Amino acid sequence: MSEPTFRQRRLGRELQALREKARLSQKEVGDRLRYNIAKVSRIENGQVPDYTAFETMLDLYGVIAADAGQYIEMWQLAVEKAWWHQYREDGRGYFGLEHDAIRVRNFHPTRIPGLIQSRSYMHALFSGSRTPRSRKWIEQQVAIRLRRQERLRGDNPLEVHAIMAEAVLSHANHEQLLHINEMGELPNVTIQVVLDSAGPHDGHNGAFTLLDFPYPSDPQVLYIEYTRGSIHIEDPALVKAASLDFKHLSKLALTHERTAALIERLAAER
């Protein structure tokens, strides 16, 4: 069985919290639903119940109709086939996390963050892979990344704070540099650069992303990519440590305004 998505685990956490608040055991809930304890446990760990069972759970847990809306929304999101399914992506990786987030903070020492990349930069990045890639695959990856960037505009735009090392800019052409500053003009986007002259810092340990979500019960997530995979971490101590690292990098970096001036100067030279 595949791992549940972030949305599915969110629903499971909420159902567990409601059950515990109602002072019911998993066995008592299972008896009412004619489920065994293992089934109830799987639901609380992210297996989505059918809607009839879900409604029964809300009733068992004493959720009144006026308060049921937020939980129904969570159930709908948990079963929804979101935009990435058309690209045969299941949302169990980064896409689902970013889609549900209200704020993304990331640091990258080697490349421009995806949400502020230009189309040509994306093409160059995906084409430069050691593994031969078809034109169709590259175009699909570019389309996915451009679709992600739509979150930066419109209603309830994603808040983004991107920090990158100065060395990253050496690989950016005139078009990409102008694109960074164009994205940085959005009120919900902050961009900073850590100069090489800043010396050794925690960012040299590698790229990382922090994500915040709208529901109070949602944990912050630390997302890290590595050579052949990725991992997302919800451990509060590790997430807090990464948040402090990001705060330190932000203080070390040029301000948003000085970063824009640097990038404008570099663009004029290329």
PALOMI-765530 format. One record per residue: residue number from 1; x, y, z of N, C-alpha, C in turn. Coordinates in nm, 3 decimals, decimal comma, padded with zeros to 5 digits, m for minus. Layout:
<nodes>
<node NUM <X Y Z> <X Y Z> <X Y Z>>
...
</nodes>
This chain:
<nodes>
<node 1 <00,085 m00,119 00,000> <00,000 00,000 00,000> <00,088 00,125 00,000>>
<node 2 <00,052 00,224 m00,083> <00,133 00,345 m00,094> <00,117 00,432 00,030>>
<node 3 <00,216 00,517 00,051> <00,213 00,607 00,167> <00,104 00,712 00,149>>
<node 4 <00,035 00,750 00,256> <m00,067 00,854 00,244> <m00,005 00,990 00,215>>
<node 5 <m00,083 01,077 00,153> <m00,038 01,212 00,126> <m00,047 01,297 00,252>>
<node 6 <00,008 01,417 00,244> <00,001 01,509 00,358> <m00,145 01,538 00,392>>
<node 7 <m00,229 01,558 00,291> <m00,371 01,586 00,314> <m00,439 01,470 00,386>>
<node 8 <m00,406 01,350 00,346> <m00,468 01,232 00,407> <m00,423 01,214 00,552>>
<node 9 <m00,295 01,240 00,577> <m00,246 01,230 00,714> <m00,304 01,340 00,802>>
<node 10 <m00,326 01,458 00,742> <m00,390 01,568 00,816> <m00,530 01,525 00,863>>
<node 11 <m00,607 01,468 00,772> <m00,741 01,422 00,807> <m00,734 01,318 00,918>>
<node 12 <m00,641 01,224 00,906> <m00,626 01,120 01,008> <m00,594 01,179 01,145>>
<node 13 <m00,504 01,278 01,147> <m00,469 01,342 01,275> <m00,591 01,409 01,338>>
<node 14 <m00,672 01,475 01,255> <m00,789 01,544 01,308> <m00,891 01,445 01,363>>
<node 15 <m00,910 01,334 01,292> <m01,005 01,233 01,340> <m00,957 01,171 01,471>>
<node 16 <m00,829 01,149 01,483> <m00,774 01,096 01,608> <m00,795 01,195 01,722>>
<node 17 <m00,769 01,324 01,695> <m00,785 01,426 01,798> <m00,931 01,436 01,842>>
<node 18 <m01,024 01,426 01,747> <m01,166 01,431 01,781> <m01,207 01,310 01,864>>
<node 19 <m01,155 01,194 01,827> <m01,186 01,072 01,903> <m01,136 01,083 02,047>>
<node 20 <m01,014 01,129 02,061> <m00,956 01,140 02,196> <m01,029 01,245 02,278>>
<node 21 <m01,073 01,354 02,214> <m01,150 01,456 02,285> <m01,283 01,400 02,332>>
<node 22 <m01,341 01,310 02,252> <m01,469 01,246 02,288> <m01,450 01,132 02,387>>
<node 23 <m01,323 01,103 02,420> <m01,288 00,997 02,516> <m01,342 00,860 02,473>>
<node 24 <m01,321 00,833 02,345> <m01,358 00,703 02,289> <m01,232 00,628 02,250>>
<node 25 <m01,234 00,497 02,269> <m01,122 00,414 02,227> <m01,138 00,376 02,081>>
<node 26 <m01,030 00,331 02,020> <m01,039 00,283 01,882> <m01,135 00,165 01,872>>
<node 27 <m01,139 00,082 01,975> <m01,229 m00,034 01,975> <m01,375 00,010 01,976>>
<node 28 <m01,406 00,111 02,057> <m01,544 00,160 02,063> <m01,588 00,216 01,928>>
<node 29 <m01,499 00,288 01,864> <m01,530 00,343 01,732> <m01,544 00,229 01,631>>
<node 30 <m01,453 00,135 01,637> <m01,458 00,022 01,546> <m01,586 m00,059 01,561>>
<node 31 <m01,630 m00,078 01,684> <m01,754 m00,153 01,707> <m01,873 m00,084 01,642>>
<node 32 <m01,877 00,048 01,652> <m01,989 00,124 01,593> <m01,986 00,118 01,441>>
<node 33 <m01,865 00,121 01,384> <m01,850 00,120 01,239> <m01,837 m00,020 01,181>>
<node 34 <m01,831 m00,120 01,272> <m01,806 m00,259 01,232> <m01,669 m00,272 01,165>>
<node 35 <m01,573 m00,197 01,221> <m01,434 m00,205 01,181> <m01,356 m00,268 01,295>>
<node 36 <m01,245 m00,335 01,261> <m01,157 m00,378 01,368> <m01,065 m00,262 01,408>>
<node 37 <m00,992 m00,280 01,517> <m00,906 m00,173 01,567> <m00,801 m00,134 01,463>>
<node 38 <m00,749 m00,233 01,391> <m00,646 m00,205 01,290> <m00,697 m00,111 01,182>>
<node 39 <m00,825 m00,128 01,144> <m00,884 m00,040 01,042> <m00,894 00,103 01,093>>
<node 40 <m00,940 00,119 01,217> <m00,950 00,254 01,275> <m00,812 00,317 01,284>>
<node 41 <m00,713 00,238 01,322> <m00,575 00,288 01,331> <m00,524 00,333 01,195>>
<node 42 <m00,554 00,256 01,090> <m00,509 00,294 00,956> <m00,574 00,425 00,912>>
<node 43 <m00,700 00,445 00,947> <m00,768 00,570 00,913> <m00,700 00,687 00,983>>
<node 44 <m00,665 00,668 01,108> <m00,600 00,776 01,183> <m00,457 00,800 01,139>>
<node 45 <m00,404 00,708 01,059> <m00,270 00,724 01,003> <m00,273 00,764 00,856>>
<node 46 <m00,393 00,796 00,805> <m00,399 00,851 00,670> <m00,482 00,776 00,568>>
<node 47 <m00,538 00,662 00,603> <m00,627 00,593 00,508> <m00,762 00,663 00,513>>
<node 48 <m00,811 00,711 00,401> <m00,932 00,792 00,401> <m01,056 00,702 00,406>>
<node 49 <m01,145 00,725 00,504> <m01,268 00,645 00,511> <m01,367 00,690 00,404>>
<node 50 <m01,463 00,604 00,368> <m01,565 00,650 00,275> <m01,651 00,754 00,348>>
<node 51 <m01,728 00,831 00,270> <m01,795 00,946 00,329> <m01,897 00,906 00,436>>
<node 52 <m01,964 00,793 00,416> <m02,063 00,748 00,515> <m01,996 00,720 00,649>>
<node 53 <m01,883 00,650 00,645> <m01,809 00,621 00,768> <m01,755 00,750 00,829>>
<node 54 <m01,711 00,842 00,744> <m01,660 00,970 00,792> <m01,770 01,047 00,866>>
<node 55 <m01,890 01,053 00,807> <m02,002 01,122 00,873> <m02,037 01,056 01,007>>
<node 56 <m02,033 00,924 01,009> <m02,061 00,852 01,133> <m01,958 00,887 01,240>>
<node 57 <m01,832 00,898 01,201> <m01,727 00,935 01,295> <m01,753 01,074 01,353>>
<node 58 <m01,785 01,170 01,268> <m01,813 01,304 01,317> <m01,929 01,304 01,416>>
<node 59 <m02,032 01,225 01,385> <m02,146 01,215 01,476> <m02,105 01,152 01,609>>
<node 60 <m02,025 01,045 01,601> <m01,977 00,978 01,722> <m01,896 01,073 01,809>>
<node 61 <m01,819 01,159 01,744> <m01,729 01,247 01,817> <m01,796 01,376 01,862>>
<node 62 <m01,927 01,386 01,836> <m02,002 01,502 01,885> <m01,981 01,630 01,808>>
<node 63 <m01,941 01,620 01,682> <m01,922 01,739 01,599> <m02,058 01,784 01,547>>
<node 64 <m02,099 01,905 01,584> <m02,228 01,956 01,540> <m02,218 02,009 01,397>>
<node 65 <m02,335 02,021 01,333> <m02,338 02,059 01,192> <m02,267 02,192 01,166>>
<node 66 <m02,282 02,286 01,259> <m02,222 02,417 01,240> <m02,069 02,413 01,238>>
<node 67 <m02,011 02,309 01,300> <m01,865 02,296 01,309> <m01,809 02,194 01,210>>
<node 68 <m01,896 02,129 01,135> <m01,851 02,018 01,051> <m01,782 02,063 00,923>>
<node 69 <m01,803 02,189 00,883> <m01,753 02,236 00,753> <m01,604 02,217 00,734>>
<node 70 <m01,523 02,253 00,834> <m01,377 02,242 00,818> <m01,333 02,097 00,801>>
<node 71 <m01,403 02,005 00,869> <m01,366 01,864 00,859> <m01,410 01,805 00,724>>
<node 72 <m01,525 01,850 00,676> <m01,571 01,806 00,544> <m01,474 01,854 00,436>>
<node 73 <m01,426 01,978 00,452> <m01,327 02,031 00,357> <m01,200 01,946 00,359>>
<node 74 <m01,156 01,906 00,478> <m01,037 01,821 00,488> <m01,059 01,687 00,418>>
<node 75 <m01,179 01,629 00,435> <m01,209 01,501 00,370> <m01,208 01,518 00,218>>
<node 76 <m01,269 01,626 00,169> <m01,273 01,651 00,025> <m01,132 01,668 m00,033>>
<node 77 <m01,046 01,740 00,040> <m00,909 01,758 m00,006> <m00,833 01,625 m00,005>>
<node 78 <m00,864 01,540 00,093> <m00,794 01,412 00,105> <m00,826 01,319 m00,010>>
<node 79 <m00,946 01,329 m00,067> <m00,985 01,240 m00,178> <m00,969 01,307 m00,314>>
<node 80 <m00,942 01,436 m00,314> <m00,932 01,511 m00,440> <m00,814 01,467 m00,526>>
<node 81 <m00,838 01,458 m00,654> <m00,728 01,438 m00,749> <m00,687 01,577 m00,797>>
<node 82 <m00,578 01,627 m00,743> <m00,536 01,765 m00,770> <m00,470 01,776 m00,908>>
<node 83 <m00,427 01,900 m00,941> <m00,379 01,929 m01,076> <m00,264 01,841 m01,119>>
<node 84 <m00,179 01,795 m01,024> <m00,060 01,719 m01,064> <m00,092 01,579 m01,115>>
<node 85 <m00,214 01,531 m01,093> <m00,250 01,397 m01,142> <m00,250 01,390 m01,294>>
<node 86 <m00,275 01,503 m01,361> <m00,273 01,501 m01,508> <m00,132 01,475 m01,561>>
<node 87 <m00,031 01,495 m01,474> <00,107 01,467 m01,511> <00,155 01,333 m01,455>>
<node 88 <00,058 01,256 m01,406> <00,087 01,124 m01,349> <00,176 01,133 m01,224>>
<node 89 <00,155 01,240 m01,150> <00,221 01,258 m01,021> <00,114 01,239 m00,914>>
<node 90 <00,150 01,170 m00,804> <00,047 01,137 m00,705> <00,040 01,233 m00,587>>
<node 91 <00,126 01,332 m00,579> <00,118 01,430 m00,471> <00,177 01,384 m00,340>>
<node 92 <00,240 01,266 m00,339> <00,299 01,218 m00,214> <00,436 01,279 m00,189>>
<node 93 <00,490 01,346 m00,290> <00,617 01,414 m00,274> <00,598 01,560 m00,242>>
<node 94 <00,673 01,645 m00,308> <00,672 01,787 m00,275> <00,549 01,862 m00,323>>
<node 95 <00,493 01,822 m00,438> <00,384 01,899 m00,498> <00,267 01,917 m00,402>>
<node 96 <00,227 01,807 m00,339> <00,114 01,815 m00,247> <00,142 01,904 m00,128>>
<node 97 <00,265 01,901 m00,079> <00,303 01,986 00,033> <00,296 02,133 m00,006>>
<node 98 <00,359 02,167 m00,117> <00,362 02,307 m00,160> <00,222 02,357 m00,193>>
<node 99 <00,141 02,273 m00,253> <00,006 02,312 m00,293> <m00,078 02,351 m00,172>>
<node 100 <m00,059 02,283 m00,061> <m00,138 02,309 00,059> <m00,078 02,416 00,149>>
<node 101 <00,048 02,450 00,126> <00,117 02,545 00,213> <00,067 02,687 00,193>>
<node 102 <00,084 02,769 00,296> <00,056 02,912 00,284> <00,186 02,993 00,280>>
<node 103 <00,297 02,929 00,325> <00,427 02,996 00,322> <00,536 02,894 00,294>>
<node 104 <00,628 02,932 00,207> <00,744 02,848 00,174> <00,870 02,932 00,193>>
<node 105 <00,965 02,878 00,269> <01,095 02,942 00,285> <01,200 02,841 00,239>>
<node 106 <01,287 02,882 00,150> <01,390 02,788 00,108> <01,526 02,856 00,089>>
<node 107 <01,628 02,774 00,109> <01,765 02,817 00,083> <01,825 02,722 m00,017>>
<node 108 <01,898 02,779 m00,115> <01,965 02,692 m00,212> <02,105 02,745 m00,242>>
<node 109 <02,206 02,659 m00,226> <02,343 02,702 m00,251> <02,392 02,681 m00,394>>
<node 110 <02,316 02,607 m00,476> <02,368 02,571 m00,609> <02,279 02,608 m00,726>>
<node 111 <02,151 02,634 m00,703> <02,065 02,673 m00,815> <01,953 02,766 m00,769>>
<node 112 <01,894 02,832 m00,866> <01,783 02,923 m00,839> <01,660 02,841 m00,800>>
<node 113 <01,591 02,877 m00,693> <01,472 02,803 m00,651> <01,367 02,795 m00,761>>
<node 114 <01,299 02,682 m00,770> <01,206 02,656 m00,880> <01,097 02,760 m00,897>>
<node 115 <01,048 02,817 m00,789> <00,937 02,912 m00,798> <00,977 03,045 m00,861>>
<node 116 <01,106 03,070 m00,875> <01,148 03,195 m00,940> <01,237 03,170 m01,061>>
<node 117 <01,232 03,049 m01,116> <01,308 03,017 m01,237> <01,233 03,062 m01,362>>
<node 118 <01,308 03,102 m01,463> <01,249 03,132 m01,593> <01,235 03,002 m01,671>>
<node 119 <01,153 03,007 m01,776> <01,133 02,887 m01,858> <01,264 02,836 m01,919>>
<node 120 <01,347 02,927 m01,970> <01,471 02,885 m02,034> <01,568 02,823 m01,932>>
<node 121 <01,569 02,877 m01,812> <01,654 02,821 m01,706> <01,608 02,679 m01,672>>
<node 122 <01,477 02,658 m01,665> <01,422 02,525 m01,639> <01,467 02,426 m01,746>>
<node 123 <01,452 02,469 m01,872> <01,493 02,382 m01,983> <01,639 02,342 m01,970>>
<node 124 <01,724 02,439 m01,944> <01,867 02,412 m01,932> <01,894 02,317 m01,816>>
<node 125 <01,825 02,336 m01,706> <01,845 02,253 m01,587> <01,806 02,109 m01,614>>
<node 126 <01,687 02,089 m01,672> <01,639 01,952 m01,697> <01,717 01,886 m01,810>>
<node 127 <01,760 01,963 m01,909> <01,836 01,908 m02,022> <01,977 01,869 m01,981>>
<node 128 <02,027 01,930 m01,874> <02,165 01,905 m01,832> <02,183 01,781 m01,747>>
<node 129 <02,075 01,706 m01,726> <02,085 01,584 m01,645> <02,177 01,482 m01,711>>
<node 130 <02,254 01,410 m01,630> <02,342 01,305 m01,683> <02,260 01,195 m01,750>>
<node 131 <02,143 01,167 m01,694> <02,054 01,066 m01,753> <01,984 01,125 m01,874>>
<node 132 <01,995 01,062 m01,991> <01,930 01,114 m02,111> <01,779 01,128 m02,088>>
<node 133 <01,723 01,242 m02,124> <01,580 01,267 m02,105> <01,516 01,300 m02,239>>
<node 134 <01,395 01,251 m02,259> <01,324 01,281 m02,383> <01,273 01,425 m02,380>>
<node 135 <01,248 01,478 m02,497> <01,194 01,613 m02,506> <01,058 01,620 m02,437>>
<node 136 <00,979 01,514 m02,449> <00,847 01,511 m02,386> <00,859 01,520 m02,235>>
<node 137 <00,955 01,446 m02,177> <00,975 01,447 m02,031> <01,016 01,587 m01,985>>
<node 138 <01,108 01,648 m02,058> <01,156 01,781 m02,021> <01,042 01,882 m02,026>>
<node 139 <00,962 01,877 m02,133> <00,850 01,970 m02,146> <00,749 01,951 m02,033>>
<node 140 <00,730 01,826 m01,992> <00,637 01,800 m01,882> <00,687 01,858 m01,751>>
<node 141 <00,817 01,842 m01,725> <00,874 01,897 m01,602> <00,866 02,049 m01,601>>
<node 142 <00,889 02,111 m01,716> <00,877 02,256 m01,726> <00,733 02,299 m01,701>>
<node 143 <00,638 02,226 m01,761> <00,496 02,258 m01,743> <00,455 02,248 m01,596>>
<node 144 <00,505 02,147 m01,527> <00,475 02,131 m01,385> <00,528 02,249 m01,305>>
<node 145 <00,650 02,288 m01,334> <00,711 02,398 m01,258> <00,640 02,530 m01,286>>
<node 146 <00,601 02,552 m01,410> <00,525 02,674 m01,443> <00,389 02,672 m01,374>>
<node 147 <00,330 02,554 m01,366> <00,200 02,542 m01,297> <00,216 02,573 m01,149>>
<node 148 <00,325 02,530 m01,089> <00,351 02,561 m00,948> <00,363 02,712 m00,927>>
<node 149 <00,423 02,781 m01,023> <00,444 02,925 m01,010> <00,314 03,005 m01,011>>
<node 150 <00,205 02,944 m01,057> <00,077 03,013 m01,058> <00,029 03,045 m00,917>>
<node 151 <00,081 02,971 m00,818> <00,044 02,998 m00,679> <00,093 03,134 m00,630>>
<node 152 <00,185 03,194 m00,702> <00,241 03,321 m00,657> <00,150 03,439 m00,690>>
<node 153 <00,048 03,415 m00,772> <m00,043 03,521 m00,812> <m00,187 03,479 m00,786>>
<node 154 <m00,278 03,574 m00,795> <m00,419 03,543 m00,777> <m00,462 03,554 m00,632>>
<node 155 <m00,577 03,494 m00,603> <m00,632 03,497 m00,468> <m00,547 03,411 m00,374>>
<node 156 <m00,530 03,459 m00,252> <m00,454 03,386 m00,150> <m00,320 03,334 m00,204>>
<node 157 <m00,236 03,422 m00,254> <m00,108 03,377 m00,312> <m00,016 03,318 m00,207>>
<node 158 <00,066 03,227 m00,253> <00,165 03,163 m00,166> <00,271 03,265 m00,127>>
<node 159 <00,304 03,269 00,002> <00,411 03,357 00,049> <00,544 03,283 00,032>>
<node 160 <00,638 03,346 m00,033> <00,767 03,281 m00,063> <00,882 03,368 m00,014>>
<node 161 <00,975 03,305 00,054> <01,099 03,371 00,095> <01,213 03,283 00,049>>
<node 162 <01,283 03,326 m00,055> <01,390 03,247 m00,115> <01,525 03,312 m00,089>>
<node 163 <01,618 03,232 m00,038> <01,755 03,277 m00,017> <01,847 03,187 m00,098>>
<node 164 <01,943 03,245 m00,167> <02,037 03,165 m00,244> <02,177 03,221 m00,229>>
<node 165 <02,273 03,134 m00,256> <02,413 03,176 m00,249> <02,448 03,260 m00,372>>
<node 166 <02,542 03,351 m00,355> <02,583 03,439 m00,465> <02,632 03,359 m00,585>>
<node 167 <02,697 03,246 m00,560> <02,751 03,165 m00,670> <02,643 03,119 m00,766>>
<node 168 <02,520 03,106 m00,718> <02,409 03,062 m00,802> <02,389 03,159 m00,919>>
<node 169 <02,411 03,286 m00,895> <02,385 03,388 m00,997> <02,482 03,381 m01,114>>
<node 170 <02,596 03,316 m01,093> <02,694 03,306 m01,202> <02,642 03,219 m01,316>>
<node 171 <02,542 03,135 m01,288> <02,484 03,048 m01,391> <02,357 03,106 m01,452>>
<node 172 <02,321 03,227 m01,411> <02,198 03,288 m01,460> <02,227 03,387 m01,571>>
<node 173 <02,155 03,375 m01,681> <02,174 03,469 m01,792> <02,090 03,595 m01,770>>
<node 174 <02,098 03,685 m01,865> <02,028 03,814 m01,854> <01,878 03,794 m01,829>>
<node 175 <01,818 03,704 m01,906> <01,674 03,680 m01,895> <01,636 03,629 m01,756>>
<node 176 <01,713 03,534 m01,706> <01,683 03,478 m01,575> <01,699 03,581 m01,464>>
<node 177 <01,802 03,662 m01,473> <01,823 03,766 m01,371> <01,707 03,865 m01,369>>
<node 178 <01,663 03,908 m01,488> <01,548 03,998 m01,494> <01,423 03,931 m01,438>>
<node 179 <01,410 03,800 m01,463> <01,294 03,726 m01,415> <01,293 03,721 m01,262>>
<node 180 <01,409 03,703 m01,201> <01,417 03,701 m01,055> <01,364 03,832 m00,998>>
<node 181 <01,410 03,943 m01,054> <01,365 04,073 m01,003> <01,217 04,098 m01,032>>
<node 182 <01,168 04,046 m01,143> <01,025 04,060 m01,173> <00,943 03,986 m01,068>>
<node 183 <00,985 03,865 m01,033> <00,913 03,789 m00,931> <00,926 03,855 m00,795>>
<node 184 <01,042 03,916 m00,771> <01,065 03,983 m00,644> <00,980 04,107 m00,624>>
<node 185 <00,919 04,158 m00,731> <00,830 04,273 m00,718> <00,693 04,235 m00,664>>
<node 186 <00,661 04,106 m00,665> <00,534 04,062 m00,607> <00,537 04,085 m00,457>>
<node 187 <00,428 04,132 m00,398> <00,428 04,165 m00,255> <00,445 04,045 m00,163>>
<node 188 <00,420 03,926 m00,215> <00,428 03,804 m00,134> <00,561 03,730 m00,154>>
<node 189 <00,654 03,790 m00,227> <00,782 03,724 m00,257> <00,899 03,806 m00,202>>
<node 190 <00,985 03,740 m00,126> <01,108 03,800 m00,074> <01,226 03,720 m00,126>>
<node 191 <01,325 03,788 m00,182> <01,442 03,721 m00,238> <01,567 03,782 m00,178>>
<node 192 <01,658 03,697 m00,133> <01,784 03,744 m00,077> <01,901 03,662 m00,130>>
<node 193 <02,017 03,724 m00,130> <02,140 03,656 m00,172> <02,243 03,666 m00,061>>
<node 194 <02,305 03,552 m00,030> <02,417 03,549 00,065> <02,546 03,564 m00,016>>
<node 195 <02,618 03,670 00,009> <02,743 03,695 m00,066> <02,851 03,594 m00,029>>
<node 196 <02,938 03,565 m00,124> <03,051 03,475 m00,098> <03,138 03,529 00,015>>
<node 197 <03,143 03,660 00,026> <03,227 03,722 00,129> <03,175 03,700 00,270>>
<node 198 <03,055 03,645 00,283> <02,999 03,618 00,416> <03,076 03,508 00,487>>
<node 199 <03,152 03,430 00,411> <03,232 03,323 00,471> <03,151 03,198 00,500>>
<node 200 <03,208 03,103 00,576> <03,139 02,978 00,607> <03,010 03,003 00,686>>
<node 201 <02,907 02,927 00,654> <02,780 02,939 00,726> <02,703 02,807 00,714>>
<node 202 <02,592 02,796 00,788> <02,516 02,671 00,791> <02,456 02,635 00,656>>
<node 203 <02,441 02,732 00,567> <02,386 02,704 00,435> <02,474 02,613 00,353>>
<node 204 <02,602 02,605 00,389> <02,693 02,517 00,316> <02,661 02,369 00,340>>
<node 205 <02,573 02,342 00,436> <02,532 02,203 00,460> <02,435 02,152 00,354>>
<node 206 <02,377 02,244 00,275> <02,290 02,201 00,167> <02,157 02,275 00,163>>
<node 207 <02,083 02,249 00,057> <01,954 02,314 00,036> <01,849 02,257 00,131>>
<node 208 <01,751 02,341 00,166> <01,638 02,293 00,245> <01,520 02,386 00,226>>
<node 209 <01,402 02,333 00,252> <01,278 02,409 00,238> <01,192 02,390 00,362>>
<node 210 <01,132 02,499 00,408> <01,040 02,495 00,522> <00,902 02,536 00,473>>
<node 211 <00,800 02,460 00,515> <00,664 02,488 00,470> <00,571 02,506 00,590>>
<node 212 <00,486 02,609 00,583> <00,384 02,635 00,684> <00,246 02,616 00,622>>
<node 213 <00,149 02,568 00,702> <00,017 02,533 00,652> <m00,093 02,608 00,726>>
<node 214 <m00,214 02,612 00,667> <m00,319 02,697 00,723> <m00,387 02,646 00,850>>
<node 215 <m00,397 02,515 00,866> <m00,468 02,463 00,982> <m00,378 02,464 01,105>>
<node 216 <m00,429 02,508 01,219> <m00,347 02,513 01,342> <m00,287 02,378 01,380>>
<node 217 <m00,356 02,271 01,346> <m00,306 02,138 01,383> <m00,197 02,086 01,289>>
<node 218 <m00,178 02,155 01,176> <m00,077 02,109 01,080> <00,063 02,136 01,132>>
<node 219 <00,150 02,038 01,124> <00,289 02,062 01,165> <00,362 02,140 01,056>>
<node 220 <00,464 02,215 01,096> <00,556 02,269 00,996> <00,634 02,152 00,938>>
<node 221 <00,676 02,166 00,815> <00,748 02,059 00,748> <00,883 02,109 00,698>>
<node 222 <00,985 02,029 00,720> <01,118 02,052 00,664> <01,135 01,954 00,549>>
<node 223 <01,160 02,006 00,430> <01,174 01,922 00,311> <01,316 01,933 00,258>>
<node 224 <01,378 01,818 00,236> <01,517 01,815 00,189> <01,528 01,720 00,070>>
<node 225 <01,587 01,768 m00,038> <01,615 01,684 m00,153> <01,760 01,639 m00,149>>
<node 226 <01,785 01,517 m00,192> <01,921 01,470 m00,206> <01,937 01,407 m00,344>>
<node 227 <02,052 01,353 m00,376> <02,085 01,315 m00,512> <01,980 01,230 m00,581>>
<node 228 <01,928 01,129 m00,514> <01,833 01,039 m00,578> <01,701 01,028 m00,502>>
<node 229 <01,663 01,133 m00,432> <01,537 01,126 m00,360> <01,514 01,249 m00,274>>
<node 230 <01,424 01,236 m00,178> <01,390 01,346 m00,090> <01,328 01,292 00,038>>
<node 231 <01,319 01,378 00,137> <01,259 01,340 00,264> <01,187 01,461 00,321>>
<node 232 <01,072 01,439 00,384> <01,011 01,551 00,455> <00,999 01,513 00,601>>
<node 233 <01,031 01,610 00,686> <01,047 01,588 00,829> <00,947 01,675 00,905>>
<node 234 <00,878 01,614 01,001> <00,782 01,687 01,082> <00,825 01,696 01,228>>
<node 235 <00,939 01,636 01,263> <00,987 01,640 01,401> <01,006 01,786 01,444>>
<node 236 <00,933 01,832 01,546> <00,938 01,974 01,586> <01,079 02,025 01,617>>
<node 237 <01,161 01,943 01,681> <01,296 01,987 01,716> <01,381 02,011 01,592>>
<node 238 <01,371 01,923 01,495> <01,449 01,938 01,371> <01,399 02,055 01,287>>
<node 239 <01,266 02,070 01,284> <01,208 02,182 01,208> <01,248 02,315 01,272>>
<node 240 <01,246 02,321 01,405> <01,285 02,444 01,474> <01,432 02,478 01,447>>
<node 241 <01,518 02,376 01,448> <01,660 02,400 01,420> <01,679 02,455 01,280>>
<node 242 <01,606 02,399 01,182> <01,617 02,447 01,045> <01,562 02,589 01,033>>
<node 243 <01,456 02,620 01,108> <01,399 02,755 01,107> <01,500 02,857 01,159>>
<node 244 <01,574 02,819 01,264> <01,676 02,907 01,318> <01,791 02,925 01,218>>
<node 245 <01,825 02,817 01,146> <01,928 02,828 01,041> <01,883 02,927 00,934>>
<node 246 <01,755 02,916 00,896> <01,703 03,005 00,791> <01,704 03,150 00,839>>
<node 247 <01,665 03,170 00,963> <01,665 03,306 01,019> <01,806 03,364 01,019>>
<node 248 <01,904 03,280 01,054> <02,043 03,324 01,054> <02,088 03,360 00,913>>
<node 249 <02,053 03,278 00,815> <02,091 03,305 00,677> <02,026 03,434 00,626>>
<node 250 <01,904 03,458 00,668> <01,834 03,579 00,626> <01,904 03,704 00,680>>
<node 251 <01,954 03,696 00,803> <02,027 03,809 00,861> <02,163 03,827 00,794>>
<node 252 <02,222 03,715 00,752> <02,353 03,718 00,689> <02,346 03,771 00,546>>
<node 253 <02,233 03,749 00,481> <02,217 03,783 00,339> <02,192 03,932 00,319>>
<node 254 <02,210 03,976 00,194> <02,168 04,111 00,156> <02,018 04,123 00,175>>
<node 255 <01,972 04,243 00,205> <01,828 04,264 00,214> <01,763 04,240 00,077>>
<node 256 <01,632 04,230 00,077> <01,557 04,212 m00,047> <01,590 04,324 m00,146>>
<node 257 <01,595 04,447 m00,097> <01,620 04,563 m00,183> <01,763 04,562 m00,237>>
<node 258 <01,859 04,532 m00,152> <01,999 04,530 m00,198> <02,024 04,411 m00,291>>
<node 259 <01,951 04,302 m00,268> <01,960 04,188 m00,359> <01,910 04,226 m00,498>>
<node 260 <01,797 04,297 m00,504> <01,743 04,340 m00,632> <01,841 04,431 m00,705>>
<node 261 <01,908 04,518 m00,631> <02,006 04,609 m00,692> <02,125 04,531 m00,747>>
<node 262 <02,172 04,432 m00,673> <02,283 04,347 m00,719> <02,244 04,274 m00,847>>
<node 263 <02,127 04,215 m00,848> <02,083 04,138 m00,964> <02,062 04,228 m01,085>>
<node 264 <02,009 04,348 m01,062> <01,992 04,444 m01,172> <02,128 04,481 m01,232>>
<node 265 <02,227 04,499 m01,148> <02,362 04,533 m01,195> <02,421 04,417 m01,276>>
<node 266 <02,403 04,295 m01,227> <02,456 04,178 m01,298> <02,387 04,160 m01,433>>
<node 267 <02,255 04,186 m01,434> <02,179 04,172 m01,560> <02,228 04,270 m01,665>>
<node 268 <02,263 04,390 m01,621> <02,312 04,493 m01,715> <02,447 04,455 m01,775>>
<node 269 <02,522 04,371 m01,705> <02,654 04,328 m01,752> <02,647 04,208 m01,846>>
<node 270 <02,531 04,144 m01,859> <02,522 04,022 m01,940> <02,433 04,041 m02,062>>
</nodes>
